[in-house]
Amino acid sequence: MARTAKKRSTGIYQQSEMTQAYHLRIEMEDYLFFASMEKGKVAETAPLIHNYSLAYALGWCESPYYFEKQTPRYQEHLQPLNEAGKYIYPAIPLDYSHRLMQYNTTPEPFQMTREQSMGFPNWGFIKCIRPGSVFETYVLSSDVLSLPGRIRLGKWMSQAKLVVSPCEIKKGEASSSPHLINVKDIDRIPSFFSSMYNIMPTRLVSESEWGEAVPGYQVRPAFFTKNDQAVFLPEASFGRSGA
């Protein structure tokens, strides 16, 4: 899919140089549900994990248990991670499958009263990701990190196992990246990409290409074989564009 390359109107964010890289393998041990897309009565989970969700799941930022208003505070919660020199990219699937579940619920008010039914129950379908599905992503940091062995994800706080592998990292430039990218976290929008996920809170694109080389990092597992290729990850930080 072609897109016109654009430079962000804001100034370049002064990011800490990343010196550490980690490959994360995320193995789902329970059903995973995000309301990525809603099509009529079906709430569907996209086959990916947004990097903002991963940042919260890793315990990098905290949010109150109770919100009086459901107003996102991503800038407030994620900006300190830029100052700390931490970033995680969205996760892509290695192996996954969906399951369609039906729900049928009724309101649960505190007052023990019941209004006359109008014959319209609250029902629908949830398309979630099955246990056993596997995702992968990368973490970059300016210092050594200690990452947990398990995290919880999604609206159901589903448990997932993390397999963390250190990577070799080298700063450089390239004009393409195979990994999933959050367009709000980079300075230059790709000229081309193979897929776009228009989900909340930001758009994600994969197999991105730029008209010219962009700064970033080449990462590769520390214990690699000749067949293991380095992956280029463009320089990114949470809410970098300010868009």
C-alpha positions in Angstrom: 0.0 0.0 0.0 1.5 3.3 -1.1 1.6 6.4 1.1 3.2 9.8 0.6 6.2 10.2 2.9 5.9 13.0 5.4 8.1 14.6 7.9 6.7 15.5 11.3 6.2 19.2 11.8 7.5 19.0 15.4 11.2 19.1 16.3 13.2 15.9 16.6 12.9 14.3 20.0 16.3 14.0 21.7 16.2 10.3 22.6 18.8 8.6 24.8 21.0 6.3 22.8 19.9 2.7 23.2 22.7 0.3 24.2 20.7 -2.7 25.3 18.3 -4.8 23.2 16.1 -7.8 24.1 14.0 -10.2 22.1 10.7 -11.0 23.8 8.7 -14.2 23.0 5.2 -13.9 24.4 3.4 -17.2 24.9 -0.3 -16.9 25.8 -1.5 -19.1 28.6 -5.1 -17.9 28.5 -7.6 -16.3 26.1 -6.5 -12.8 25.0 -9.1 -10.1 24.3 -8.8 -6.5 23.2 -11.6 -4.7 21.5 -9.4 -3.8 18.5 -12.3 -3.6 16.1 -16.0 -3.7 16.5 -18.1 -4.9 13.6 -21.8 -4.8 14.6 -22.2 -7.3 17.4 -18.7 -8.7 17.0 -15.8 -7.3 19.0 -12.6 -8.6 17.4 -9.1 -8.9 18.7 -6.4 -8.0 16.1 -3.5 -10.5 15.7 -1.0 -8.2 17.4 -0.3 -6.6 20.7 0.0 -2.8 20.9 3.2 -1.4 22.4 1.3 0.8 24.8 -0.4 -2.2 26.3 3.0 -4.0 26.6 4.4 -1.0 28.4 1.7 -1.2 31.1 1.9 -5.0 31.3 5.6 -4.8 32.0 5.0 -2.6 34.9 6.9 0.3 33.4 4.0 2.8 34.2 1.2 2.8 36.6 -2.4 3.9 36.3 -5.0 4.2 39.0 -7.4 1.4 39.8 -10.4 3.7 39.4 -11.0 6.4 36.8 -13.9 8.7 37.3 -13.8 9.4 33.5 -12.4 7.0 30.9 -9.9 9.6 29.5 -6.6 8.2 28.3 -3.5 9.6 29.9 -0.9 8.0 27.7 1.4 11.1 27.5 1.4 11.5 31.3 2.1 7.8 31.9 4.5 7.0 29.0 6.6 10.2 28.8 8.7 9.2 31.8 9.8 6.1 29.9 11.4 8.3 27.2 13.4 10.1 29.9 14.4 6.7 31.4 15.5 5.4 28.0 13.0 2.5 27.6 11.0 1.5 24.5 9.1 -1.5 23.4 7.8 -2.1 19.8 4.4 -3.6 19.1 4.3 -7.5 19.1 3.7 -9.5 15.9 2.2 -13.0 15.8 4.4 -16.1 15.2 1.5 -18.5 15.6 -2.1 -17.7 16.6 -5.7 -18.7 16.2 -9.0 -17.1 17.1 -12.1 -18.4 18.9 -15.5 -16.8 18.7 -17.5 -16.6 22.0 -21.0 -15.4 22.6 -22.0 -13.3 25.6 -25.4 -12.4 27.0 -25.4 -10.0 30.0 -27.8 -7.9 32.0 -27.1 -4.7 33.9 -26.1 -5.0 37.6 -27.3 -1.8 39.4 -26.7 -1.3 43.1 -30.4 -0.6 43.6 -32.5 -3.7 43.8 -35.0 -2.5 41.2 -35.8 -3.9 37.8 -37.2 -1.9 34.9 -39.6 -3.4 32.4 -37.7 -5.2 29.7 -37.9 -3.8 26.2 -36.9 -7.1 24.7 -33.4 -6.0 23.7 -30.8 -8.0 25.8 -27.2 -7.0 25.8 -25.6 -9.7 23.7 -22.9 -10.1 21.1 -19.8 -12.0 20.1 -16.2 -11.7 21.2 -13.5 -12.9 18.8 -10.5 -13.6 21.1 -7.1 -15.2 20.6 -6.6 -18.7 21.9 -4.1 -20.0 24.5 -1.0 -21.3 22.9 -0.7 -18.3 20.5 2.8 -16.8 20.3 4.0 -13.3 19.6 7.4 -11.6 19.5 8.8 -8.1 19.8 11.8 -6.2 20.8 12.8 -3.9 23.8 15.5 -1.3 23.5 17.0 0.5 26.5 19.8 2.8 27.5 20.6 0.6 30.5 20.4 -3.1 31.5 16.8 -4.2 32.2 15.3 -6.9 34.4 12.2 -8.1 32.7 9.5 -10.3 34.3 8.9 -13.9 33.4 5.1 -13.4 33.2 2.8 -10.6 32.4 -1.0 -10.0 32.1 -2.6 -8.6 29.0 -5.9 -7.4 27.7 -9.3 -6.7 29.1 -9.4 -10.1 30.8 -5.9 -9.7 32.3 -4.8 -12.9 30.6 -1.6 -14.5 31.7 1.3 -14.8 29.3 4.8 -16.2 29.6 7.8 -14.2 28.6 10.9 -15.7 27.1 13.6 -13.0 27.1 16.8 -13.2 25.0 19.5 -10.6 24.9 20.4 -9.2 21.5 23.4 -7.6 19.9 22.6 -4.0 19.0 24.3 -1.6 16.6 23.2 1.9 15.7 22.8 2.6 12.0 20.5 3.6 9.2 18.2 1.7 6.8 15.3 2.4 4.4 13.1 -0.6 5.4 11.9 -2.5 8.5 10.1 -5.8 8.7 8.7 -5.2 12.2 5.4 -3.7 13.3 5.7 0.1 14.0 3.7 2.6 15.8 3.4 5.6 13.5 2.9 8.0 16.4 6.3 7.0 17.8 8.5 7.8 14.8 9.6 11.0 13.1 9.0 10.0 9.5 5.9 8.3 8.2 6.9 5.4 5.9 6.5 5.9 2.1 5.2 2.3 1.7 3.9 -0.5 4.0 2.3 -3.8 3.5 -0.4 -3.6 6.2 -2.0 -1.0 8.4 -4.0 -1.6 11.6 -6.2 1.3 12.2 -6.9 0.5 15.9 -7.0 2.6 19.1 -5.1 4.4 20.3 -2.7 4.7 17.4 -2.2 3.2 13.9 0.3 0.4 13.4 2.0 -0.5 10.1 4.2 -3.4 9.1 6.8 -4.1 6.4 7.6 -0.4 6.2 9.8 1.3 3.6 11.1 4.9 3.4 12.3 6.9 0.4 15.6 7.4 2.2 17.5 5.9 5.1 16.3 6.7 8.6 18.2 6.3 11.8 17.6 3.3 14.0 19.2 0.1 15.3 20.2 -3.3 13.9 19.4 -6.0 16.4 20.2 -9.7 16.4 20.0 -12.4 19.1 23.3 -12.7 20.9 23.4 -16.5 20.3 22.8 -16.5 16.6 23.5 -18.8 13.7 24.4 -17.9 10.1 20.7 -18.1 9.2 19.7 -15.5 11.7 19.3 -12.1 10.1 19.6 -8.8 11.9 16.3 -6.8 12.2 16.3 -3.1 11.6 14.2 -1.1 14.1 13.7 2.6 13.4 14.5 5.0 16.2 11.3 5.5 18.2 10.0 6.8 21.5 6.5 7.0 23.1 4.4 9.8 21.5 7.5 11.0 19.7 5.5 12.8 16.9 3.2 14.6 19.3 0.5 14.0 16.7 
